[in-house]
Structure formats: structure tokens, C-alpha cells
Amino acid sequence: MNIRIYTTSWCGDCRRAKRFLEEHKLAFEEIDIEEDLRAAKFVKIANNGKRKVPTFDVDGRVFSCSPFDAQDLKQQLGL
């Protein structure tokens, strides 16, 4: 499974989502949308114009987990 998580440095939901991935021993690539303008644009397009973080790209399937919900994320990841 190829996981990208789009985040910001100040986002509590992002920290919880990353902790969830680490606890489940899932490798991921983190992309800070405040440092990567292309990533920020991608997140806005993926979320109907909203800058929602964390946004995930899992094997090409994009979804937001904002607000963070461990059960929803577990389901989205097929765990």
C-alpha cells in the first residue's frame, strides 16, 4: 500500500493521523502543503476547494480525514 498524507505543521488531526499510521506500522510519505504549493493546490482540488488536512492519497484513491476519526481511517485503509 502506497500512502501519502498531506499535512500542515500546526494540525492536531494530522498529528493524530500520523500517530495512527505509525502505531499500525504503515509506511507513509508526509507532504506539508505549506511548503509545497503544488501539494496545496492538489489538496484544494481534491476537497472541492477546501484546504482540508489531513488528506490521504492511498494507491491513487484520495480522501480527507478531517476531523480525524480513527474508525473511519481504519475502514478507509482496509484494516
FENFEN-V430143 format. One record per pair of residues at least 12 apart in sequence whose C-alpha atoms are under 10 Angstrom apart, sorted by the first residue. I is the first residue (numbers start at 1). J is the second residue. D is the distance in whole Angstrom. If there is no record, write none. Layout:
i={I I}
j={J J}
d={D D}
This chain:
i={1 1 1 1 1 1 2 2 2 2 2 2 2 2 3 3 3 3 3 3 3 3 3 3 3 3 3 3 4 4 4 4 4 4 4 4 4 4 4 4 4 5 5 5 5 5 5 5 5 5 5 5 5 5 5 5 5 5 5 5 6 6 6 6 6 6 6 6 6 6 6 6 6 6 6 6 6 6 7 7 7 7 7 7 7 7 7 7 7 7 7 7 7 8 8 8 8 8 8 8 8 8 8 9 9 9 9 11 11 11 12 12 12 12 13 13 13 13 13 13 13 14 14 14 14 14 14 14 14 15 15 16 16 16 16 17 17 17 17 17 17 17 17 17 17 17 18 18 20 20 20 21 21 21 21 24 24 28 28 28 29 29 30 30 31 31 32 32 33 33 33 40 40 42 43 43 43 43 43 43 46 46 46 47 47 47 51 52 52 52 52 53 53 53 53 54 54 54 56 56 56 58 58 61 63 64}
j={26 27 28 58 59 77 26 27 28 29 57 58 59 60 21 26 27 28 29 30 56 57 58 59 60 61 62 77 27 28 29 30 31 54 55 56 57 58 59 60 62 17 18 21 28 29 30 31 32 33 53 54 55 56 57 58 62 63 64 65 29 30 31 32 33 34 36 39 40 42 43 52 53 54 55 56 57 64 30 31 32 33 34 35 39 40 43 51 52 53 54 55 56 30 31 32 33 34 35 40 52 53 54 32 33 34 35 53 54 66 53 54 67 68 53 54 65 66 67 68 69 30 53 54 55 65 66 67 68 54 68 54 68 69 70 53 54 55 56 65 66 67 68 69 70 73 30 54 70 73 74 70 73 74 77 74 79 56 57 58 56 57 54 56 54 55 53 54 51 53 54 52 53 55 55 56 57 62 63 64 62 63 64 62 63 64 64 64 65 66 67 65 66 67 68 66 67 68 73 76 77 76 77 76 76 76}
d={8 8 9 7 6 9 9 8 7 8 8 6 5 8 9 8 7 5 6 9 7 6 5 7 9 10 10 9 9 6 5 6 7 10 8 6 5 6 9 9 9 9 8 10 7 6 5 6 8 10 8 6 6 5 6 9 10 10 9 10 9 6 5 6 6 10 10 7 8 9 7 9 6 5 5 6 8 9 7 6 5 6 8 10 10 9 10 10 9 5 5 7 9 10 8 5 6 6 9 10 10 7 8 7 9 8 10 7 8 10 10 9 9 9 7 7 8 7 6 5 9 10 7 5 9 9 8 9 8 9 9 10 7 9 9 10 7 10 10 8 10 10 7 8 8 8 9 9 7 9 9 10 9 10 10 10 9 10 10 9 10 10 10 10 10 10 10 10 9 9 10 10 10 10 7 9 10 9 9 9 7 8 9 9 8 7 10 7 8 6 9 7 6 8 9 6 8 8 10 10 10 9 8 10 8 10}
